[in-house]
Amino acid sequence: MARIPLLQMTGISLTFGGDPIFSDLDLVVQPGDRVALVGRNGSGKSTLMKVMAGLVEADTGSLVVPSGRSVGYMEQDPQMTGFATLGDFAASELDPGELYKVERAGEGLKFDPDRPVATASGGERRRAALAKLMAEAPDLMLLDEPTNHLDIEAITWLESELKSTRAAFVLISHDRAFLRALTRATLWVDRGQVRRQEKGFEGFEAWRDKIWEEEDQQRHKLNRLIKSESRWAVEGISARRKRNMGRVRALHELKDQRASQIKRQGAAELALEAGPKSGRKVIEVEGLSKTYGDKRIVQDFSLKVQRSDRVAFVGPNGAGKTTLLKLMLGQVAPDAGSVKLGTNLEIALFDQTRDQLDPDASLWENLTSDPLLGISGKADQVMVRGNPKHVVGYLKEFLFDESQARAPVRSLSGGEKARLLLARLMARQSNLLVLDEPTNDLDVETLDLLQELLDSYDGTVLLVSHDRDFLDRVATTTIAMEGDGKVTAYAGGWSDYISQRGDFPGIGTSEKPSKNKSQKAKSKAAASGDVAGKEKLSFKEKHRLEALPADIERLEQEIAKLQDLMADPELFTREPVKFKKATEALVERQEKLAAAEEEWLELEEKAEG
């Protein structure tokens, strides 16, 4: 017997202003579905979810939810007018006998039901909206970035709840570990199309890359056919008095077909340039202590941060991660202990509150103004790592349209605000990056680029994040805020921290912690006889092993092109400067190829034990 869908959309079309967001869209959500809804920032994910929730009406098409079935939506910016406290809002649709559900969700999500709505932060409001949805337990839950503003302990609680629920859910999230743990199907919003794959997020990137590769092949074939037919049409003018007009019409149709193809949005052109090298010692902290009232933030903490370290700070919301960062940067005075900053530091800060952005000013003004330097924001150019660039051109590198340049920042989505902040950050040279929750709202492709950028950044990184996957990819040291002033340093990223500590309250939820420790931890364990004979790859080493074949292939192609260029016997006498540069480039790439092949062999042998 066929199941009755929880939700069915047929022939949905929606246009805001210019190009259609969706056209003739069909979509079905079945009982038990656990679906990742993915796509680039601005692709229409949240809009689609609002259509599914009945909050946005489509231009055409129908939305059907069977009688007796309920759909619940977690709002990003919940309206709480008329409610005195967050608890009143969260319990507004429940019977009196079900109020315990809000208290339970409040404990797991760490929000205070008695908090007055008037004084609640945006994060507290979103947690209340999530608690409301979890307590109401509809047949279909629509969750738009539920992990934003949650710490890792709350994320693991939510993960556990969603794993055990009988309800279906559709989930938008930037947290790859969260998506991998929970989803069994994927909806991909891409250029007005919504594709579905009956695999969870784990298989998304391979599926996406395969579709893009097929598109590229089809576009290449179409371009070749157009080129061939265009040559025939031109030659036909002199070769024949009367051309085959049917074939000419077919050529025009081919060109129309190419013109109608929607160009794939490129990746943001992220780039970081380290300024002059800092001293070897970047920050030295000894015996640091700080207390606010009866809350102890840190007690007798010592740490040395060396140049090129990637130090991550983890812990519950309110534990004091941002305060510890400010203590280490000398922005807040400690109660006891000392902080010594290294020489020649140039600091760039990514602020999780987005306070560096003026919401009422335009993107243009936010890029070109600096109140501290007395710069007004009326210039046409922005200095990007010492070089002038036109504001619109620089914004396009971060995937903003020209029409957005004069729009107020408050009109941007969360992901767009994060990209604008990255644009400001990356316009300047630095040798110490301080990133406070940089991953919130960024799409998968931009997260990948940011991670690669940090890998190659010739400076030091201090990072606060609740994104476990990102921590594993980036961090070489993890500083855990463990409560009551206890702050402990662990070698490696999130999985290494869990492996070493072993008693994190959320363990066993999202991903099994990596059995390996970082290299420093391995060396320490080896000295005490704790490491087994068979050495396994770390998360970063696995990622590197997967990336190396593509790097080797690229280097081989570049070497082949240089060798073809230098095969010209006249090149040396005709263009000696070009010959010299080509020779130097060839030697450089041959050395890189040899190093990459050697690295691949070492990692492959290590993987095989």
N, C-alpha and C positions, 0 to 999 in steps of 0.2 A: 504494500500500500504506500503510495507516494506521500511524503511528508508535506504538510502545509507550511509554506515559508512564513517566517516571522515578519518579514518585510519584503515588499516587491516594488521596484521602480521600473516603469516602462516608458520609453520614448522621452526621457527627461532632457530638456534643453534649457539652458540658462545663460543669459548674457548680462554683464555689467558694463554698460558704456560701449566699449569697442568690440573686440573679438569675443566669440562665445567661450564661456568657461567649459560648458559641456554641450554636446549636441547629440540628440537621439540616443541617450544613455539607457541601457537596460542593466538592472542589478538585482540580485536576490540574496537575502541572508536567511539561512536555514537554522532551525533549532540546533544548538550545540556548536555552531560556528565560532571559531576563535581566530579572528582575522586581523592582520596587520594592514593598516591603510598608510601607504607610503607615497612619496613624491617630493619633488624639489620644493623649497620654500616658494610660496606664491603660485603653486600649481593648482590650488583649489581644494586641498584636502579638507580643511576646516569648513569651507563652503559646502562641500559635498556632505559632510557630516551634519551640518545644519539643515540641509534639505532632507536628509534621512530622518532627522528629529522633528521635521515639520515646522521648523523655525524660519526657514527661507522657502518661499513659494517659487517653484520653477515656472518658466515662461510657458512651457508646454509639457505634456506628459502626465503620468499619474503615479501616485504613491499610495500603496495599499498596505495597511496593517490589519490582520484578521481580528475580528471581534473577540474580545476576551484576552488579547495579547497586549502587553505593555512595552513601551520603548522609553528608556531614560537616557538623558544627555547630561554630561558633566560640562557645565559652562566654564569658559576660560575667565570671564568677568561676570560672575553671578550678580544679579540684581537683588539686593537685600532690603530695599525700602519697606518700612513697616515692621521690621523685625528688630527687637531690642538686642538680642545676643546671637552669636553664631549657632548656638544650640537650638534656639527658637527656629531659625531658618532651616537647619538640618532636619528637624523633627516635624516640619510644617505639614507634611503629607502622611504622617504616621498616626495610627491609633494609639491611645495612651498606653496600652499594654505592650507596645513595641518600642518604647523610648529607650529601652536598654540597648537596642541595636545602634543607636547614635553614640551612646556612651562607649560601646565596644569599639566602634569604628574610630571614635575620637582618641581612644587609647592607642590604637594601632597607628593612626596617622599623626598623632601628636598635636592635636589642636584642643584648645580649651573651650568647651561648650558655653562657659559663662562669660567669655570675652565679649564685651560690647561691640556691636557692629561698627559703631562710630570710630572706634580706636583700632580696629583690626587692620592688619597689613594685607596687601594683595595676596601674599602667600597663604595667610591664615584664611582668607575668604575662599581661596581655591580648595584648600584642604577641607573646609566645611562643605563646599559643593560636592566634593568627592565622597565625604562621609554620608551626605544626604543620599547620593546615588547608591552607595553600597548598602545603606540601611533599608532603602525602599526595595532593593533587589528586583528590578523589572526583568521581563523575559529577555530583553535585548538591551545591553548597556553600550552606549556610545561614549568613548573616553578620549578626550582631546588633550594630549600632553598631561596625563595624570601624574607623572613623576616629577614635573617641575615643582620646585620648592620643597620637595621631600628629601630627607636625608636617606642614607643607604639602609638604615634599620627600618624606616617606614616603607621604603621601596620593597624590601624583602617581605615585609608583612603583607603589603598589597599584592605582591606576586603570589604569595601563598594563598591568599583569599581568592584570587582569580583562578588559580589552578584548581581549587576545590569547588568553585561555583558550578551549578548546573545551567546557569544562564549563558546565553550567547553574548559575545561582545565583539565590537569593532574598535580597534585601538590605534591611535596616532601617538607616536613617541619618538624622541631622538635617541632614547636609551637602547642601544643594540642588544645588550645583555638581557634586558627586560623583554624585548620583542622576541628574541631567540627562545627564551624560556617558555613563552606563553602561547605563541601563535601556531596555527596549523594550516592557514591559508593566507594569501597575500593579495590585496587590491593595490594596483599601481596606477596612480593618476599621472598621466604624462601627455602634455599638449592636447588637453581636451578629451583624451581617451581614458577609459578605465579598464585595465586588463586584470584578469584574475588567474592566479595559479594555485593549485591545491597543494601547496607546500608552504610551510611557515617562513618567517623572515630569514632563517638560516640559508635558504636557497635563493633569496632575492637577488643578490648582486650577480651571481652567475647567470640567472635568468635575464636580468636587465642587460648585461653585457652581450649575451647571445642575441637578443632582439636588436640591439644597436648595431651589432656586427652584420646581421642580416639586412638591416636598413642601409648600411653603408654599401654593402654589395649590390643591392638593388639600385641604389642611387648611381653607383659607378656604371652599372650596365645601362641605365637610362641615359646617362651622360654620353656614353660611347655611341649609343644608338642615335641620339640627337646629333652628335658630331658627324656621324656617317651620313645621315639623311640630309643634314645641312650642306655637306660637301656635294651630294648628288644634286640638290636643288640649285646650287650656284653653278655647277658645271652644266646642268641641264639648260641654262639660259642660252649658252652658245652652241651646245651640242644638239639641241632639238628645237624646232620651231614651236612645237606645241608640247608643253610639259604635261606630265600626268598630274592633273589638279587634285585627284583623290589622294595621291601620295603627299602632295604639298599640304593638304588639309590635315593629313595624319601627322605630319611634322609639327604643325601648329598645336595639335592636340597633345603631342608628346611634351612640347614646351609648356603648355598649360598645366599638364600633369606635374611637371617639375616645379613650376611656380606655386602650385597648390600645396606642395609638401611643406609641412610646418617644420621650420628649423629647430633642431634640438638645442635646448639651452645649454650653453657651455658652462664650464666650471668657473667659479670666481678665481680671478688671477691673484691669488694670495702670494705675497712675497715679504720676507723679513730680511732686513740687512743689519747685521751686528755692527755697532759703532766701534770705536777703538777698543782694543782688548782691555778688560778689567784686570786688576791684579789677580794673582792665583787664588788668594783668599778673598771671597766675596762678602761673606757675613760670618762673624764669630760671636756666638751667644754663650755666656757663662752664668750659671746660677740664676736664670731668669725667673722672676716671680711676679704675679699680678693678681690682685683681688678687687672685685667691685662689690661693695657691701658685704654680704655674706656668701658671695659666689666666688669661688677660687677658679680663676681661668688657667693659670699655669703655676707650677711650684718647682723651683730648683731645676730648671730645664737648661741643658747645654747642647750646643750643636755647632758644627763647622760646615759651612756651605762653600764648596770649592767651585772655581770656574768650570762651566759646562755641566754642572749637576742639574738634574731634573727632580725637584723635591715636591711631593704631593702632600697636602694636608687633608686628613679625613676625620670624620667624627659627626655626632648628631648635630642637628640644627640647634643653635644657641650654645654650643660647646665653647665657642670662642676662637674659631679658626681665623676669621678675618681680624680679630683683635690680636692674635698671635702674629699674623703677618705684619700688622702695623707696628707692633713692638719690635719685630726684627728689622723693620725698615727705619726705625727711629722716629716714627710718626706719633707714637704713644710712649710716655715715660713709664718704665717698670717700677714696681715697688722695691725690688731688690735685684741685684745682678747687673750685668753689663752687656752692651751690644756694641760691637765694633764693625763698621762698614768698611769694605775694602776700598782700594784706590780706583779712581777713574770710572766710577759707576755712572751709567746712563740708563735710567729706569723708565720703562713703559708699563702702564697699568691698564688692565681690562677690569672694569668695575662691574660686579654682578648686578648692582642696583641701577645701572645705566645713568647714574647721576651726571656723568660727563656730557650727556646729550641734553640739549634744551628742547623739551617737547613742543614748545610753541614756535621755535625757529625752524627754518627749512633745512633740508639735507645740505644744501649749498652753504648756508650760514654755519652749520655745525662743523663742516669740514674746514672752513676758511677763517673761523674766528677763534681767538684765544684770549679770554678776559685777563688772564695773568700777564700776557705779553702786550696787552692793549691793542690787539688786532681785531678789527671791526667785523669782518665777515663779508665785506663787499667786493673782495678781489675776485677776478675771473680765474685765477690759478691757485693751486695748492702745491706747497713744496713737498715733494715725495722723495724722502731720503736724499735731500740735497738738490733735487732736480725739479724744475717747475713743470706741472702738468695742468691742462685745463680741467676744471672741476667736473664737467659733464663726462669727459673722457675717463677720468679716474673713477667716477661713480659707475660707469659702464663696466669697468674691470671687476666690480663687485656686484654685477648683475642688476643694477638699477637702470630703469628707462630714463630717457631725457626728460620725460614729462614729470618724473618724480623729484627732479632736482630742486624745484621750488615749492614742493609740498611740505607741510609741517611734519616733523618727526612723529608726532602723536598719531598720524595716519598709518604708520608702518606696522606690520606684524612683528611678533616677537623675534622671528628669525631675521627679518630685515633690519631691525634695530641692532641685533648682534653683528650683522655684516657691516653696518655703518660704523659701529664701534671698532670693529677690526680694521676698517679702512682708516680711521683716525690713528689707531695704534700703529699700523704698518707704514704710515706716511713718515714716521720718524725713525732715526737710527736708535739702537739701544743695545746694551749688553746684559741687561737684567730685565726679564719679562715677568710681570706679576699678573697672573691670570686667575681672577676670582669668578668661578662658575662660567667659563667661556663656552661650554657646550650646550647650554640651555637654548632650545629652539632652533639649533642649526640642523640642516638636513644631512643625510648620510654622506653625500658626496663632499660637502664642505667640511664635515668632521674628518673625513679621510685626508683631505688636503691639509687641514690644520695640523693633524698628527704628523704627516710627512714633513711639513714645514718646521715643526718643533724638533723633529729628528735631525734635520740638517742645520738648525740654528746654531751659530757659533757664539753662543752666550749661555747664560744661566736662566733657568726657569723655576719660578715658584708657582704652584698650581693648587687651587682649591676646586674640587669637583666631587659630585656624587655619581658620576658615570663610570661604572666599574670597568667597562671595556676600554674606555679612553685612558683610565689610570694604568691599566695593564700595558697599553701600547706605549705610553709616554714615560711614566715615572721610573726613576732609578732608586729613589728613596721615598718611603712613605712615613709621614709623621702622624701618628694616631693620637687624637684627643680623647682620652679614655675616661674622663670624668674626675671631678674633685681635684683638678690641677695636675693630674697625672698625664704627662705627654711623653710618648715613647717613639723612638725612631726604629724603623724596620727597613731592611734592604729589599729593593724591588718594588713592584706595583701592588695592586689590590690583592690579587690571588696569592702573591708571595707573602703579604701581610697575614692573610687568613691562614695560610699554610703554617706560618711560624707561630702565630698565636693560637689558632685551633679552637677557640671558644667564643667566636663572634656570635651574638644571639641570632643573627639571620642566616647562619651557615646552613647549607644544604638547600638553598632556595633557587637562586638564579642559575649559577653555574658551579660545577664542582671546582673547588680551588685547585690551582695547578699544584702538582706534587713536587715540582722543582722549586728551588729557591733561586734567588738571584746569584750572580757569580760570587759576590762578596759573602753571601750567606753560605754558599756551597763550600767556599774555602774555609770558613770558620767551622762548619760542620765536619769537613774532611779532617781537620786537625783533631777533632774529638771522636773520629771514627763513625760518624753518623750517616755518611753518604754511601748509598749502595754502589756496587761496581758499575752498574749500567747507568750512564749519565743521560738525562733526557733534555730535550730542548725547552728553553724558556719561551714565554709567549712571544717576545720580540724576535727570538731566533727563528721560531716557526714562521712568523710573518716575513722575516728576511729571506728564509729559504724559499718561500712561495714567490717572492718578488724577484729573486736573483735571475731565473731563466729569462724573464722579459728584459732585465738590464743587460744580460749577456747578449741576447739577440739584437738589442738596440746598438750596443757597442760594435758588434760584428758588422751591422749594416753601415754604420758610420765609417768604419775602417775600410769597407769595400768601396764606398763612395770616394774617400780620400785617395785610395790606391788607383781608382779609375782616373781621378783628376791628375795624379802625378804620373800616370802612364803617358801623358802627352809629352813627347821629347822636346817640344819647343817651349814648354811652360817656364823652364828655368831662365832661358834667355829673354823670353817675351815679358814675363811678369815675375821677376826675382823675389819681390816682397811676398806675393801670393804663394810662391813655391816654398819660401821659408816658413810662412805661417802654416801651410798645409803639412810640411814635414814635422813641425813641432806638435801640431794637433794629432798627427798619426802616431807619433811616439807616445804622447799622453794617453790616447785611447788604447793603444796596445798594452800599456802598463796597467790601465784600469781593467782591461779585459782579463789580463793574467791574474790580477788581484781578485776580481769577481769570481773567476773560475776556481781559484784556490779556496776562497771563502765558501763557495758552493760545495766543494769536495769535503771540506772540514765539517760543515753543518750536516751534510748527507751522511757522513760516517758517524757523526755524533747521534743523529736520529736513529741510525740502525744499531746503535750500541756497540 
